[in-house]
Amino acid sequence: MIIEDEGIIIGLKKFGENGKIINLLSKKNGLIRGLNKYSKKKNGPLLISHIFFNWKSRLEEGLGYINFEIIQNNYDSKENYIITLLKVSASEL
């Protein structure tokens, strides 16, 4: 099964040395979870990032593999740290 959609990253969990399990809320398909391998040289995804993704899995209930492009990073380095922390906490709920 293949899904191409856009969504928002709402959870990240480290998996192995260079992998992350990503939970995201997609526009058309709801909650999706997938594995993404990333290079340590590149910056990884951040919470609340707006992304376009491809999700592939053999079964619909499976973990799947996600490839994505960041459309908009909603993290602002000039923003107050407490406000950013509240946004991330709300997204995890």
C-alpha positions in Angstrom: 0.0 0.0 0.0 1.3 3.5 -0.9 0.0 6.8 0.5 1.1 10.2 -0.8 -0.2 13.1 1.2 0.8 16.1 3.3 0.6 16.4 7.1 2.2 17.6 10.4 4.7 15.7 12.5 3.2 15.1 15.9 5.7 12.6 17.4 9.3 11.4 17.0 10.9 8.5 18.6 14.5 7.3 18.1 14.9 3.9 16.6 18.4 2.4 16.3 21.4 4.5 15.4 20.0 6.5 12.6 16.3 5.9 12.4 13.2 7.5 13.8 9.7 6.4 14.1 7.5 9.3 13.0 3.9 9.8 14.0 2.1 12.3 11.8 -1.4 13.6 11.2 -2.1 13.6 7.5 -4.8 15.6 5.7 -6.6 12.7 4.0 -5.6 9.6 6.0 -5.6 10.6 9.7 -2.9 9.3 12.0 0.0 7.5 10.3 3.2 5.9 11.8 6.3 5.1 9.9 10.0 4.5 10.0 12.5 7.0 8.5 16.2 6.5 8.2 18.2 9.7 8.1 21.8 10.8 7.6 23.6 12.2 10.6 25.0 14.9 8.3 21.5 16.3 7.5 19.2 17.9 10.0 16.4 15.6 11.0 12.7 16.4 11.2 11.3 18.6 14.0 8.0 18.4 15.7 5.2 20.4 14.2 6.9 20.5 10.8 4.5 20.6 7.8 5.7 17.9 5.4 4.8 16.2 2.1 5.4 12.4 2.5 5.3 9.0 0.8 4.4 6.1 3.0 4.9 2.5 1.8 3.9 -0.7 3.6 3.0 -4.2 2.6 0.0 -4.2 4.9 -2.3 -1.3 5.8 -1.8 -2.0 9.6 2.0 -2.2 9.2 4.6 0.3 10.4 5.6 1.2 6.9 8.5 3.4 5.7 8.2 7.2 5.3 10.1 9.5 2.9 9.3 13.1 3.2 10.1 16.7 2.3 9.7 19.5 4.8 7.3 22.2 3.3 7.4 24.5 6.3 9.3 24.3 9.5 7.1 25.8 12.2 10.0 26.3 14.6 11.1 29.9 15.0 14.4 30.5 16.8 13.4 34.0 17.7 10.3 32.8 19.5 10.3 32.5 23.3 11.5 29.0 24.5 8.5 28.6 26.8 6.0 29.2 23.9 7.8 26.6 21.7 7.8 24.1 24.6 4.0 24.6 25.0 3.4 24.1 21.3 5.4 20.8 21.3 3.7 19.6 24.5 0.3 20.3 23.0 1.2 18.4 19.8 2.3 15.4 21.8 -1.2 15.2 23.5 
